[in-house]
Amino acid sequence: MVVKDKKLKADSAVSNLLITKDEGLELYEDMVLGRAFEDMCAQMYYRGKMFGFVHLYNGQEAVSTGFIKLQRRGGFCGAAFTSKYRREVLKEADCDHVTMAFFGDGTCNNGQFFECLNMAALWKLPIIFVVENNLWAIGMSHLRATSDPEIWKKGPALRMPGVHVDGMDVLKVREVAKEAVARARRGGRSYSAECETYRLEDTLWPIQMTEKNHYAARDPISALKKYMFENNLASEAELKTIDKKITNWLKKLLSLQMKALILFVASC
């Protein structure tokens, strides 16, 4: 099965809504938390309070939230082969864990990528390969690094479903994730999804500025807010309450981090 630019389907014949109010609020909170945390990391890094390499995720929240929020506890922490072994050898019928592997477009040009896809398809492992194609592998343009930029086609070459989805739309990502998770739990089959997204930070070159402006207009958090407002799933006050909750939580986290840093320096 090959699906490209999958269209959304309604969850029922009665309603065209893709999410309930509670689901929408959960998705919004998770994406805002991710964005705020990345912003805090950037501030700490630029102030010299965080060391090493910082690869910010701003703009890609729809991908992680769309997939991970469908996982059950323990699912994404388990290895795919372990889940298959428990189900088929140990006869644990209730073991329906699904492993999700997230990686960028740069990974897809490496030999290990094809080896992993082949092994997963051959052994029928319950794993979902999620390609976060943000068009750049650090400083290498995706279009300059591959002969075929459509990564989703690489799955079907190994008899694995391949899907291309708008990675800036959490609802579209979620619909693809539903299908992938159901397939993995139902028959322990692998799945690959290319999520076209973009990092809205660390733009260095003029060509990236043009791309950034294009994708910034499709900010996943703003898109979800718009959908929820238009369908009366949330009010401005409810979302501001979530924003405030996350801001307060991060302030406490930052305070603890600074205290730990002071103690560490003092002990050196």
C-alpha positions in Angstrom: 0.0 0.0 0.0 1.3 3.4 -1.0 -0.3 6.6 0.3 0.8 10.1 -0.5 -0.7 13.3 0.9 -3.2 11.3 2.9 -6.5 13.2 3.3 -8.2 13.5 6.7 -11.2 11.4 7.5 -13.8 12.1 10.1 -14.0 9.9 13.1 -17.7 9.3 12.7 -20.6 9.9 10.4 -22.2 12.2 12.9 -19.4 14.7 13.3 -16.7 16.0 11.0 -14.5 16.9 14.0 -11.2 15.1 14.0 -10.6 15.6 17.8 -12.6 16.0 20.9 -12.2 19.1 23.2 -10.0 17.1 25.6 -7.9 15.7 22.8 -7.4 19.2 21.4 -6.4 20.6 24.7 -3.9 17.7 25.3 -2.4 18.2 21.8 -2.1 22.0 22.4 -0.5 21.6 25.8 2.1 19.1 24.6 3.1 21.3 21.6 3.3 24.5 23.6 5.3 22.7 26.3 7.7 21.5 23.6 8.1 24.9 22.0 8.5 26.7 25.4 11.1 24.2 26.5 13.1 24.7 23.3 12.9 28.4 23.7 14.3 28.1 27.3 17.1 25.9 26.0 18.0 28.5 23.4 18.1 31.2 26.1 20.3 29.2 28.4 22.6 28.3 25.5 23.0 31.9 24.3 23.6 33.0 27.9 26.4 30.5 28.3 24.4 28.4 30.9 24.1 25.4 28.7 27.1 23.7 27.0 27.6 21.5 24.0 25.6 21.3 20.8 21.9 22.6 20.8 19.8 21.4 18.0 16.4 23.2 18.5 13.1 21.6 17.5 10.9 24.7 17.2 8.4 24.3 14.4 8.4 20.5 14.3 6.1 19.9 17.3 3.2 18.5 15.3 5.3 15.5 14.3 6.3 14.3 17.8 3.0 15.3 19.4 0.9 13.7 16.6 2.6 10.3 17.0 3.7 10.0 20.6 0.4 11.1 22.2 -1.2 8.0 20.6 1.3 5.7 22.5 0.4 3.8 25.6 2.7 3.9 28.5 5.8 1.8 27.8 5.1 1.5 24.1 7.7 3.8 22.6 10.3 2.8 25.2 10.3 -0.8 24.1 12.4 -2.3 21.3 10.4 -3.7 18.3 12.0 -7.1 18.4 11.4 -7.4 22.2 7.7 -6.8 21.6 7.5 -9.4 18.8 9.4 -11.9 21.0 7.0 -11.4 24.0 4.0 -11.7 21.8 5.0 -14.7 19.6 7.5 -16.7 21.8 6.4 -15.9 25.3 2.7 -15.9 24.2 1.9 -12.6 25.9 -1.3 -11.9 24.0 -1.7 -8.4 25.7 1.7 -7.2 24.6 0.9 -4.8 21.8 3.7 -2.3 22.3 4.7 -0.3 19.2 8.1 1.2 18.8 8.5 4.6 17.1 11.9 5.7 15.6 12.2 9.4 14.9 15.0 10.7 12.6 15.8 13.4 10.1 16.1 13.5 6.3 19.8 13.3 6.5 19.6 9.8 8.0 17.8 8.5 5.0 20.9 8.6 2.8 22.9 6.3 5.1 23.2 2.5 4.6 21.9 1.7 8.1 18.6 3.3 7.2 17.9 0.8 4.4 19.2 -2.1 6.6 16.8 -1.2 9.4 13.8 -0.9 7.1 14.7 -4.2 5.4 15.1 -6.0 8.7 11.8 -4.6 10.1 9.9 -5.6 7.0 11.5 -9.0 6.8 10.8 -9.8 10.5 7.4 -8.0 10.5 8.4 -5.9 13.5 5.8 -3.5 15.2 7.8 -0.4 14.4 7.0 3.0 12.8 9.8 4.9 11.1 9.0 8.6 11.4 11.1 10.7 9.1 11.1 14.4 10.2 12.0 15.9 6.9 12.9 19.6 7.7 14.7 20.0 4.4 18.1 20.4 6.0 20.6 18.0 7.6 22.5 20.6 9.6 23.9 22.6 6.7 23.2 20.2 3.9 20.1 20.8 1.8 18.0 17.7 1.3 17.6 18.5 -2.4 21.4 18.4 -2.8 21.9 15.2 -0.9 19.6 12.7 -2.5 18.7 11.6 -6.1 15.1 11.2 -5.1 13.8 13.7 -2.5 10.6 11.8 -1.9 11.6 9.7 1.1 8.2 8.1 1.5 8.9 6.0 -1.6 11.7 4.1 0.1 9.3 2.2 2.3 7.2 0.5 -0.5 10.5 -0.6 -2.2 10.8 -3.0 0.8 7.1 -3.9 0.8 6.4 -1.5 3.7 3.7 1.2 3.5 5.1 4.7 2.7 3.1 7.8 3.5 3.8 11.5 2.9 2.1 13.9 5.3 2.1 17.6 6.1 4.3 17.7 9.2 3.1 21.2 10.1 -0.4 20.0 10.8 -0.8 17.9 13.9 -4.2 16.6 12.9 -3.0 15.2 9.6 0.0 13.7 11.4 -2.3 12.2 14.0 -4.5 10.5 11.4 -1.5 8.9 9.8 -0.2 7.9 13.2 -3.5 6.2 14.1 -3.3 4.1 11.0 0.3 3.2 11.6 -0.2 2.3 15.2 -3.3 0.2 14.5 -1.4 -1.7 11.7 1.5 -2.4 14.0 -0.7 -3.6 16.9 -2.9 -5.6 14.6 -0.3 -7.6 12.8 3.1 -6.5 14.0 3.8 -4.8 10.7 6.2 -2.0 10.0 5.3 1.4 8.7 7.1 4.5 7.3 5.9 8.1 7.3 7.7 11.1 5.9 6.5 14.2 7.7 7.4 17.4 5.8 8.2 20.0 8.4 10.7 22.8 9.2 12.8 24.2 12.0 11.8 27.7 12.7 15.1 28.5 14.5 18.8 28.7 13.6 18.2 30.1 10.1 21.6 31.1 8.8 21.4 31.7 5.0 19.2 33.9 2.8 17.7 30.9 1.0 16.6 29.5 4.4 14.9 32.9 5.3 12.6 32.4 2.3 11.8 28.9 3.4 11.4 29.9 7.0 8.8 32.6 6.1 6.9 30.0 4.0 6.7 27.5 6.8 6.3 30.0 9.6 3.0 31.0 8.1 1.9 27.4 8.7 3.1 27.3 12.4 1.6 24.0 13.8 0.6 25.6 17.1 -1.2 28.5 15.4 -2.9 26.1 13.0 -4.2 24.0 15.9 -5.5 27.0 17.7 -7.3 28.2 14.6 -9.0 24.8 14.2 -10.1 24.7 17.8 -11.5 28.2 17.7 -13.3 27.6 14.5 -14.9 24.4 15.8 -15.7 25.8 19.3 -13.4 23.3 21.0 -11.6 25.9 23.2 -11.7 29.5 24.2 -8.9 32.0 24.3 -9.1 31.9 28.1 -8.6 28.1 28.2 -5.5 28.2 26.1 -4.0 31.1 28.0 -4.5 29.1 31.2 -2.4 26.3 29.6 0.2 28.8 28.5 0.4 30.2 32.0 0.7 26.7 33.5 3.6 25.8 31.3 5.4 29.2 31.9 5.2 28.6 35.7 6.4 25.0 35.4 9.4 26.1 33.3 10.3 28.9 35.7 10.4 26.3 38.5 12.5 24.0 36.4 14.9 26.8 35.5 15.3 27.7 39.1 16.2 24.1 40.0 18.6 23.9 37.1 20.4 27.1 38.1 20.7 25.9 41.7 22.1 22.6 40.5 24.6 24.4 38.3 25.8 26.6 41.2 26.3 23.5 43.4 28.2 21.7 40.5 30.5 24.7 40.0 31.1 25.0 43.7 32.1 21.3 44.0 34.7 21.5 41.2 
